[in-house]
Amino acid sequence: MDPVIIVGAGPVGLTLALALARQEVPSVVLDEGSGKDEPRPARTAVLREETAALLERLTGAALGEQGARWAGWRSLRRRQVMNEVTFDAADPAPLHIAQHFLTDALRAAVVGEPLVEVAVDSRLDAIEQERSGVSAHSKGPKGTWWRGSYLVGCDGPRSTVRKLQDIRFPGRTAVERHAVATLRAELPWEGRALLHRMPPWRSSGEVTARPLPDGAWRLDWLLPPGKDLVTPETLVARIRETLAGWTDGPTPAYDLLDTGVHTVHHRLARRWRVGRVFLAGDAAHLLGALGTQGLDEGLRDADNLAWKLAPAWHHGPHEALLDSYQAERRGVVAARLRAADQVLPLLRGGGGLRHYVPGAARGHDALLTDGHLGRGALGASGAYAGSPLAPRQLEGEIAVETPPGSQVDDVRVTAEDGTFVRLRDRLGRGALLVVLIAPGTGVWARKHWVSAGVMPRLAAAVTALPHPAELLVAEEYPGAPAHSVLLVRPDGHLVTAFGGVRPADLYAAAEATLGGTVKEQARAGAGAR
């Protein structure tokens, strides 16, 4: 079987390559560059906890040591505190990290992965699809044709893959512009991120400060509408004015590390799949009006697509499963874009509802906080509740605190070898996860309860599933009663929960998660061939 061709060697493309390798799927990554990235401290990413965990699983790197997890978040309007969040174990902070650190960690992991080949100085210029595979031609010193089973365009906003497949990319250009500076300085909010709207030294405007390691900060100033150039002189003036305003005195000493202009676009590709060709990351969508979470969504694209390509690569076409990638991921991103388009005019307007609705200003700051922290309609990662892979209603289903289609909580589980691990550590291996909630098992050696109670019957049901699955045991899960059984997808989203061991229902849910019954997949595969 030919490898998967991945076009683009940024964080999304490299993440996809490593995620496929964990499921024993080879890939070739076409990198139009030299294989090295210029460090840019002003280009950073904010990653949700589960996305950072995904990268750490794939790279083996302790990314938390290269990035910063904030102690809290504060929202100010003039001098008044409007909203404040303190992070703890129950409400963990996102990871703020320079993007070149992520790329370096991913490249280092790829070097040691025999299933991943990176072809540098290889710029895509042609794609040809057939029923049995796809061919891609690259220009460069070693221009050649590459043969693949599937091809994924992770080649950014100006995606060549998207253009060659004639996929429209509608949306809005320059929704917002921000002047950006990364600097070292001592600010009054050590370890805490800050959103300051209408600061006292200006009649309007907005500035955000996000901590980075080693005393560094990323500062973003929302620019007024227009295309006025941000000159070095005007940016330095903003830095000095802002730092002096925050410290109530002369401008403190600072070390300027990097600057830039961040322009926000809102675009969404019409199609994310054309036959054996897929889009992911910025090639498929542009968003991120609040915070710097566009990369987070791209990494989730890679995680979603990897576990769906793996069964198709190993066992033949799973058309419904592959089609669900667009339905799930495009649906989530489209919802975020719609929410931003509806809310931003209110948040950025000079008048707006706050002049008429008591408390609206505080509500606006809460919305902004949600967007920056990856929460609520503006920032949450979204669930796949309406997924075509969701099983039809089954009699034995019960409700737990995690809604179907949402990311599961990272509880402690006992693995099949008797070791205690985190549930999140078992993700991304291509297997379904079946989790039995059995209070008290944590205090007994596995040999004492593995053959008792419902375990033998559940183990037999898991072995009989139509897809590889791993049986795990947890002492507790939020909202789940004793002896309930959770079915979890390889990317960590809950399929459903059952009140007890129900082999027939578990089998039906697993079939639905794979895109239909075995017979339906066989018919779809025959049609695709």
C-alpha positions in Angstrom: 0.0 0.0 0.0 1.3 3.4 -0.9 2.0 6.0 1.8 -0.2 9.0 2.6 1.2 12.1 0.9 1.1 15.2 3.2 1.7 18.5 1.6 3.2 21.0 4.0 5.7 20.5 6.9 4.2 22.9 9.4 2.8 21.9 12.8 -0.4 20.4 11.3 1.3 18.4 8.6 4.0 17.0 10.9 1.4 16.2 13.6 -0.7 14.3 11.0 2.4 12.3 9.9 3.3 11.3 13.5 -0.4 10.5 14.3 -0.5 8.2 11.3 2.8 6.6 12.2 1.4 5.7 15.6 -1.2 3.7 13.8 1.4 2.1 11.5 0.5 4.1 8.4 3.5 5.4 6.4 3.6 8.9 5.0 5.8 11.2 2.9 5.8 14.9 3.8 6.5 17.4 1.0 8.3 20.4 2.4 8.8 23.3 0.0 11.3 24.8 2.4 14.7 23.7 3.6 13.5 21.8 6.7 14.4 24.6 9.1 12.3 27.4 10.6 13.4 30.9 11.6 12.6 31.5 15.3 9.9 34.1 15.6 9.0 34.9 19.3 6.1 37.0 18.1 4.5 34.1 16.5 2.9 32.1 19.3 0.0 29.7 19.8 -2.5 29.1 22.6 -3.3 25.4 23.0 -6.1 23.8 25.0 -5.0 21.3 27.5 -6.0 18.2 25.4 -4.3 19.6 22.3 -1.1 20.2 24.2 -1.4 16.6 25.5 -1.8 15.3 21.9 1.5 17.0 20.9 3.3 15.7 24.0 2.1 12.1 23.2 3.4 12.4 19.6 6.7 14.1 20.3 7.6 12.8 23.8 8.7 16.4 24.6 7.7 18.3 27.7 6.2 21.2 25.9 5.2 22.8 29.2 8.8 23.6 29.8 9.1 25.5 26.5 5.8 27.4 27.0 3.9 29.1 29.8 0.7 27.9 31.6 -0.8 31.1 33.0 -1.7 31.4 36.7 -4.8 33.4 35.8 -6.6 35.8 33.5 -7.8 39.3 34.2 -10.0 41.6 32.1 -9.9 45.4 32.7 -12.0 48.2 31.4 -10.1 51.5 32.0 -9.0 50.8 35.6 -11.9 48.5 36.7 -11.5 44.8 36.9 -14.4 43.3 34.9 -13.5 39.6 34.9 -10.9 37.4 36.6 -10.1 33.7 36.4 -7.7 31.7 38.5 -6.5 28.4 37.0 -6.1 25.2 39.0 -6.2 21.5 38.6 -10.0 21.5 38.1 -9.8 24.4 35.6 -6.4 24.1 33.9 -4.7 26.9 32.0 -4.1 26.8 28.3 -0.5 26.4 27.1 1.1 29.5 25.5 4.1 28.6 23.4 6.2 30.0 20.5 5.2 28.2 17.3 8.8 27.5 16.4 9.2 25.4 19.6 6.3 23.2 18.5 7.7 22.8 15.0 11.2 21.9 16.3 9.7 19.3 18.7 7.7 17.8 15.9 10.7 17.7 13.5 12.8 16.0 16.1 10.2 13.3 16.6 9.9 12.8 12.8 13.6 12.3 12.5 13.3 9.2 14.7 10.2 7.8 13.0 10.9 5.3 10.2 7.4 5.5 8.8 7.7 9.2 8.0 9.8 10.5 5.1 10.3 14.3 4.7 11.2 15.6 1.2 12.7 19.1 1.5 12.8 21.6 -1.4 9.7 19.9 -2.8 7.0 22.2 -4.0 3.8 20.6 -5.2 2.6 21.6 -8.7 0.3 18.8 -9.9 -2.1 16.2 -8.6 -3.7 13.3 -10.4 -6.3 11.1 -8.8 -7.3 7.5 -9.8 -9.6 5.0 -8.1 -6.6 3.1 -6.6 -4.6 6.1 -5.4 -3.2 9.6 -6.1 -0.1 10.9 -7.7 1.6 14.2 -6.9 4.4 16.0 -8.7 6.9 18.2 -6.9 9.2 20.8 -8.3 12.7 21.5 -7.0 16.2 20.1 -7.3 14.8 16.6 -7.1 11.5 17.1 -8.9 9.6 13.9 -9.2 6.3 12.1 -9.1 5.1 10.7 -5.8 2.6 7.9 -5.5 0.2 7.8 -2.6 -2.9 6.2 -1.2 -4.3 9.5 -0.1 -3.1 13.1 -0.1 -3.7 15.8 2.6 -3.1 19.5 2.0 -1.7 21.1 5.1 0.0 23.8 3.1 -1.5 26.9 4.6 -3.8 29.8 3.6 -2.5 29.9 0.0 -2.9 26.1 -0.3 -1.7 24.8 -3.7 -3.7 21.6 -3.0 -6.9 23.6 -2.6 -6.3 25.5 -5.8 -5.4 22.4 -7.8 -8.7 20.8 -6.6 -10.6 24.0 -7.5 -12.1 24.3 -4.0 -13.6 27.7 -3.2 -12.4 29.5 -0.1 -15.0 32.2 0.7 -15.0 34.4 3.7 -13.9 37.8 4.9 -10.4 39.4 4.6 -8.8 41.5 7.3 -11.5 41.1 9.9 -9.1 42.5 12.4 -5.5 43.7 12.6 -3.2 43.6 15.6 0.2 45.1 16.1 2.3 42.5 18.0 5.5 42.7 20.1 7.3 40.1 22.2 9.5 41.6 24.9 11.0 40.9 28.3 9.8 43.2 31.0 8.6 43.2 34.6 4.9 43.7 34.6 2.5 43.9 37.6 0.7 40.7 36.8 3.4 38.1 37.1 2.2 34.9 35.4 -1.3 36.2 34.6 -2.6 37.1 31.2 -4.4 40.4 30.8 -7.0 42.0 28.5 -7.2 45.7 28.9 -10.0 47.5 27.0 -10.1 51.3 26.7 -7.0 51.8 28.9 -6.9 55.2 30.7 -4.1 56.6 28.5 -6.3 56.1 25.4 -10.0 56.9 24.8 -10.4 53.7 22.9 -8.6 50.6 21.9 -7.6 47.2 23.4 -4.4 45.6 24.3 -3.7 42.0 25.4 -0.7 40.7 27.4 0.1 37.0 27.5 3.0 35.6 29.5 5.7 33.5 28.0 8.6 31.7 29.8 11.7 33.6 31.1 9.9 36.8 31.8 8.8 37.3 28.2 5.4 38.6 27.2 3.4 38.8 23.9 1.5 42.1 23.6 -1.2 42.6 21.0 -2.8 46.0 20.2 -6.1 46.0 18.3 -5.6 48.4 15.4 -8.4 50.7 14.1 -10.0 49.7 10.8 -7.9 50.6 7.8 -4.6 49.8 6.2 -2.4 52.3 7.9 1.2 51.0 8.1 2.6 50.1 11.5 6.0 51.6 11.5 8.8 50.8 14.0 8.4 54.2 15.5 4.7 53.9 16.1 5.1 50.4 17.6 7.8 51.6 20.0 5.6 54.5 21.0 2.8 52.0 21.8 5.1 49.8 23.8 6.4 52.7 25.9 3.0 54.2 26.4 1.5 50.9 27.5 4.2 49.8 29.8 4.2 53.3 31.5 0.5 53.1 31.9 0.6 49.7 33.5 3.3 50.6 36.0 2.0 54.1 36.8 5.3 55.8 36.1 8.1 56.2 33.6 8.5 53.4 31.0 10.3 50.5 32.8 13.2 48.8 31.1 12.3 46.2 28.5 14.1 44.1 25.9 12.3 43.9 22.6 12.6 40.4 21.1 10.3 40.5 18.0 7.5 42.4 16.3 4.9 41.8 13.7 1.4 42.5 12.5 -1.3 39.8 12.9 -4.1 40.1 10.4 -7.2 38.0 11.1 -9.1 36.5 8.2 -12.3 34.4 8.4 -12.4 31.9 5.6 -13.8 28.4 5.2 -13.2 26.0 2.4 -16.4 24.7 0.7 -15.1 21.1 0.6 -12.5 19.4 2.8 -12.5 16.2 0.7 -12.3 15.6 -3.0 -12.0 11.8 -3.5 -8.6 10.8 -2.1 -7.6 14.4 -1.4 -8.2 16.2 1.9 -7.6 19.6 3.4 -6.5 20.4 7.0 -5.4 23.4 9.0 -5.2 26.8 7.4 -5.7 25.3 4.0 -9.2 24.5 5.1 -10.1 27.4 7.4 -8.9 30.7 8.8 -10.1 31.9 12.1 -8.7 33.3 15.4 -10.2 36.7 15.9 -9.8 36.2 19.6 -6.6 34.8 21.0 -4.2 32.8 18.9 -6.1 29.5 18.6 -6.2 28.9 14.8 -3.4 26.4 15.1 -5.2 24.5 17.9 -8.1 23.9 15.5 -5.7 22.7 12.8 -4.1 20.2 15.1 -7.6 18.9 15.9 -8.1 18.4 12.2 -5.0 16.2 12.1 -6.1 14.2 15.1 -9.6 13.7 13.7 -8.4 12.7 10.2 -5.5 10.4 11.3 -7.7 7.8 13.0 -10.1 7.7 10.0 -7.4 7.3 7.4 -5.8 4.5 9.3 -8.7 1.9 8.9 -9.0 2.9 5.2 -5.3 2.4 4.6 -5.1 -0.9 6.4 -8.5 -2.5 5.4 -9.7 -0.6 2.3 -12.1 2.3 1.8 -14.3 3.3 4.6 -16.2 6.0 2.7 -18.7 7.0 5.4 -15.9 7.2 8.0 -13.7 9.4 5.6 -16.7 11.6 4.8 -17.3 12.2 8.4 -14.1 14.2 8.7 -15.6 17.1 6.7 -18.9 16.8 8.5 -17.4 16.9 11.9 -14.5 19.3 11.6 -16.0 21.8 9.1 -19.2 21.9 11.3 -17.2 22.8 14.4 -15.1 25.5 12.7 -18.2 26.9 10.9 -20.0 27.3 14.2 -17.0 29.2 15.7 -16.9 31.5 12.6 -20.7 32.1 12.8 -20.4 33.0 16.5 -17.5 35.4 15.9 -19.3 37.1 13.0 -22.4 37.6 15.2 -20.7 38.8 18.3 -17.7 40.8 17.0 -19.7 43.8 15.7 -21.2 44.2 19.2 -17.9 43.8 21.0 -16.1 46.2 18.7 -18.8 48.7 18.1 -18.4 52.2 19.5 -22.0 52.1 20.9 -23.6 48.8 20.8 -25.9 47.2 23.4 -24.0 48.3 26.4 -25.6 51.8 26.2 -29.0 50.2 26.5 -28.7 47.0 28.4 -27.6 47.1 32.1 -24.5 44.9 32.6 -23.9 44.4 28.9 -20.3 45.8 29.2 -19.5 43.1 31.8 -21.1 40.5 29.5 -19.0 41.6 26.6 -15.9 41.2 28.7 -17.0 37.7 29.6 -17.5 36.8 25.9 -14.0 38.1 25.1 -12.6 36.1 28.0 -14.2 33.0 26.7 -12.8 33.6 23.2 -9.3 34.1 24.5 -9.4 31.1 26.9 -11.0 28.6 24.5 -14.4 28.5 26.1 -18.0 29.2 25.2 -19.4 29.8 21.7 -16.4 31.9 20.7 -13.7 29.6 21.9 -14.8 26.1 22.8 -13.5 23.3 20.7 -17.0 22.1 19.9 -18.6 18.6 20.1 -19.6 16.2 17.4 -23.1 15.6 18.7 -24.5 15.8 15.2 -21.9 13.6 13.6 -22.9 11.0 11.0 -20.9 8.5 13.1 -23.2 9.0 16.1 -25.1 5.7 16.8 -28.9 5.7 16.7 -30.6 5.7 20.1 -30.0 2.5 21.9 -32.1 1.2 24.8 -29.3 0.9 27.3 -27.8 4.3 26.9 -27.4 6.6 29.9 -26.3 10.2 30.4 -23.0 11.1 32.0 -21.5 14.6 32.6 -19.7 14.4 29.2 -22.3 14.8 26.4 -21.9 12.4 23.4 -19.5 13.8 20.9 -17.5 15.8 23.5 -14.0 15.2 24.7 -13.8 12.8 27.6 -12.4 13.8 31.0 -8.8 12.6 31.7 -9.5 10.2 34.6 -7.1 7.6 35.9 -7.6 4.1 34.5 -6.2 0.6 34.9 -4.8 -0.7 31.6 -5.0 -4.4 30.5 -1.5 -5.0 31.9 -2.5 -3.8 35.3 -0.7 -0.5 35.3 -2.4 2.8 36.3 -2.4 5.4 33.5 -4.3 8.5 32.4 -7.1 7.9 30.0 -5.7 10.5 27.6 -2.4 8.4 27.4 -4.4 5.6 25.6 -5.7 7.9 22.8 -4.3 8.1 19.3 -3.4 4.4 18.9 -6.3 3.7 16.5 -8.2 1.5 18.9 -11.6 2.2 20.4 -11.5 2.5 24.2 -14.1 0.7 26.3 -14.1 2.0 29.9 -15.8 0.1 32.8 -16.6 2.2 35.9 -15.9 -0.1 38.8 -15.5 1.6 42.2 -12.9 0.0 44.5 -10.9 -1.7 41.9 -8.0 0.7 42.4 -7.2 -0.8 45.8 -7.0 -4.4 44.6 -4.5 -6.0 42.3 -5.9 -6.6 38.8 -5.6 -10.4 39.1 -8.3 -10.3 41.9 -11.1 -8.7 39.9 -10.2 -9.3 36.2 -12.1 -12.6 36.3 -14.9 -11.5 38.7 -18.3 -9.9 38.3 -19.1 -8.4 34.8 -15.5 -8.4 33.6 -15.4 -11.7 31.8 -18.6 -10.9 29.9 -17.4 -7.4 29.0 -14.0 -8.7 28.0 -15.6 -11.1 25.6 -17.8 -8.4 24.2 -14.8 -6.1 23.6 -12.9 -8.9 21.8 -15.9 -9.4 19.5 -16.1 -5.8 18.4 -15.7 -5.1 14.7 -12.6 -2.9 15.3 -9.6 -3.2 17.7 -10.5 -2.0 21.1 -8.8 -1.7 24.5 -10.6 -2.5 27.7 -9.9 -0.1 30.6 -11.2 0.2 34.1 -11.8 3.4 36.1 -12.8 3.8 39.7 -15.0 6.8 38.8 -16.1 9.1 36.0 -18.1 12.3 36.4 -21.8 11.5 36.3 -21.3 7.8 35.6 -22.8 5.2 38.0 -21.1 2.0 39.1 -20.8 -0.7 36.4 -21.6 1.7 33.5 -19.6 1.3 30.3 -18.2 4.2 28.2 -17.3 3.8 24.5 -14.6 6.3 23.5 -13.2 7.1 20.0 -9.5 7.0 19.3 -9.4 10.8 19.3 -10.9 11.0 22.8 -14.5 11.9 22.0 -17.3 10.0 23.8 -19.5 7.9 21.6 -22.0 6.8 24.2 -22.4 5.3 27.7 -24.4 2.3 28.8 -25.9 1.3 32.1 -24.2 -2.0 32.4 -22.7 -4.6 30.0 -24.7 -4.7 26.9 -22.7 -6.6 24.2 -25.2 -6.1 21.4 -25.6 -2.4 22.0 -21.8 -2.0 22.4 -21.3 -3.7 19.0 -23.9 -1.6 17.3 -22.3 1.6 18.7 -18.9 0.5 17.6 -20.2 -0.2 14.1 -21.7 3.2 13.8 -18.5 4.8 15.0 -16.7 3.1 12.1 -19.2 4.5 9.6 -21.8 1.7 9.4 -22.1 -2.0 9.5 -19.4 -4.3 8.0 -21.7 -5.1 5.1 -22.3 -1.4 4.4 -18.6 -0.6 4.4 -17.9 -3.5 2.0 -20.5 -2.2 -0.4 -19.1 1.3 -0.2 -15.6 0.0 -0.7 -16.6 -1.9 -3.8 -18.3 1.2 -5.2 -15.2 3.3 -4.5 -13.0 0.8 -6.3 
